[in-house]
Amino acid sequence: MSTVETLTKEAIVSAVAAETALTKAAVESVVNGVLNEIRAGLLAGKTIRLTGVGTLTTKTASARTCRNVRAGGTVEIPARK
């Protein structure tokens, strides 16, 4: 079984700071700015296309009825983005 490593924001900041002449604080400010713009774009319903990385979009999950296995009844799940 293979394990998947997680690339954290902290690891990205450290790697970029090591490759550039910028401080970690400066790099973190830039990374936070980029992530905030991506988040704002997604919340506005935009598609984010990062060449060489991928495309980020939001999708809408329609409302549905599910079965609560523990209680034996049904549960209404509302639509969400």
For each residue, the residues with C-beta under 8 A, 3 or more apart:
1:
2:
3:
4:
5:
6:
7: 11 12
8: 11 12
9: 12 13 28 31 35
10: 13 14
11: 7 8 14 15
12: 7 8 9 15 16 31
13: 9 10 16 17 24 27 28 31
14: 10 11 17 18 24
15: 11 12 18 19
16: 12 13 19 20 22 27 30 31
17: 13 14 20 22 23 24 26 27
18: 14 15
19: 15 16
20: 16 17 27
21:
22: 16 17 26 27 30
23: 17 26 27
24: 13 14 17 27 28
25: 28 29
26: 17 22 23 29 30
27: 13 16 17 20 22 23 24 30 31
28: 9 13 24 25 31 32
29: 25 26 32 33
30: 16 22 26 27 33 34
31: 9 12 13 16 27 28 34 35
32: 28 29 35 36
33: 29 30 36 37
34: 30 31 37 38
35: 9 31 32 38 39
36: 32 33 39 40
37: 33 34 40 41
38: 34 35 41 42 48 56
39: 35 36 42 43
40: 36 37 43 44
41: 37 38 44 46 48
42: 38 39 45 46 48 56 57 58
43: 39 40
44: 40 41
45: 42 58
46: 41 42
47: 55 56 57
48: 38 41 42 55 56 57
49: 55 56
50: 53 54 55 56
51:
52:
53: 50
54: 50
55: 47 48 49 50
56: 38 42 47 48 49 50
57: 42 47 48
58: 42 45 81
59: 81
60: 79 80 81
61: 64 79 80 81
62: 79
63: 76 77 78 79
64: 61 76 77
65: 74 75 76 77
66: 74 75 77
67: 72 73 74 75
68: 71 72 73 74 75
69: 72
70:
71: 68
72: 67 68 69
73: 67 68
74: 65 66 67 68
75: 65 66 67 68
76: 63 64 65
77: 63 64 65 66
78: 63
79: 60 61 62 63
80: 60 61
81: 58 59 60 61
